[in-house]
Amino acid sequence: MQIFKKINNNVALARDAKGRELVVFGKGIGFPAMPYELTDLSAVQRTFYDVNEKYFALLRDIPGEVFLLADDIAADAQDELDCSLSPNLTYALADHLNFAIQRCRDGIALQTPLAYDIRHLYPQEYSLAKQALHQLRDTLHVELPDEEAVSIAMHFITAESEVGDMHSTILTAKVVSKISALVEKNLSVKLDKDSFSFSRFAMHLRYLVQRMMHGKPLSGDTGMDSMFRTVSREYPKIYACVQKINDFLTATYGWPCSKEEQLYLIMHIHRVCCERTEEE
């Protein structure tokens, strides 16, 4: 393996036996004069192919142990989450963890927006983020506050193909939080956000918001009209609540709900409210 460009003392650009460029991690691997031939491949701790040049500065500035831990956390997330993750997750996590460690050492605490909603809307991502905090403590002996789990979870969420960017993640959480509040206000209920029934309801809302953001709302056939009329008459209070939700989405985001979207909302709200009553 030829090492041809130093990034820092422990990170360098290299070419493998097939001439492909890669980034290599290893203690002192960037220290010798460039270029040189690395014959002892056991010195290489980790390799990364197809690294965008824009991340070289990040690799230069972030301690190697933080970066490698971020890569381990990203690999665990890829194994646990049932979807594709952005290949940039390792770099985003490494940058965040390094900044969080610096803030912790400086005694600076930041409030995470929508922390409560993120914990309940994305329980699997939040659980993985809690594990990441334990890995950080066990590996680097750094104790970050529990609030950091929400920020780490948001990086997992934005790395998932269904969302794609932090703005969409925050918008989804805001909209779902507002819809939940409208249900509670208009139906005089208190939703148990730790329950399975609410998790199922929140999942439906997440997908509804994502469809709306991408301009792909459900639009059923004419057979839906009859069912919509029947369900609306059977659950008039929930139907009125759904109209409030539709008014909110239309006025705020320009997302009018089709009859099919409204039908599913009525059914999901009925289920979460009924199950809440049965559990009491």
C-alpha positions, 0 to 999 in steps of 0.5 A: 500500500502506498501512502502518498498524502498526510492528513495528520500524524495518524491519518493519511491518503493511500492507494491500494494494490488496485490503485484505488484511493482510500483514507487510512487510520493508524498510529503514526501512519502520516508521520514519515516523509511522503510518499512511502510504501507501507509494507506492514499492513497491521499498522492500519486500524481502519480504512475508508473508501470514496471519502469526499475531499470536503471531509479532509479538514474534519479528519485533520481536526478531530481526534482519531479515537473520536472518529473511530468511535463515531464509525463504530456507532454508525456501523451499529446503527446500520445493523439495527435500523431497517433502512439505508443510512447515509454514508456521511453519518460517520463524519456528521457523528464525529463532528457532533461528538467532538463538539459535544465533548468540547462543550462538556469540558467547557461546561456549556449546556445546549437545549435540544429543540423538541427533545420530548417529541424526538424521544417518543417519535423515534424510540429505536433511534433514541435507544441507539443514541443512549447506547452511543453515550455508554460507548463514549463513556466506556471507550473514551471515559467521557460522560456526556449529559443524557440530553445529548442522546436526542442530538445523536438520535437526530443524526441517525434520523437524518441519515435514514433515507426516509427523511434526508436532512435535519430540517425535515426531521425537525419539521416532522417532529413539530408537525406531529407534536402539533397534531397530537396537541390538537387531538388532546385539545379537541377530544379532551384526552391525554395521550400516553406518549410512552404507550405502544398505541401512541408509538403506532399513531406517531408512526402513521403521522410521520409517514403522513408528514413525509408524504405531504412534504414530498407532494405524494398524499394518499388519493383513494378511489371512489370506493373510499367516499362511501367508507369515509361518509360512514366513518365520519357519521360513526365518529363525529367528534373525531371527524371534527378533530380531523377537520381541525388537523386538516385546516392546520396543515392546509393553512400552515404548510399548504398540505390539504388532506385527501379523503383517504388521508382523513379516513386513516386519520379518523381510524388511527385517532379512534384506535389510540383513544380507544386503547388509551381508555381500555388501558385506564 
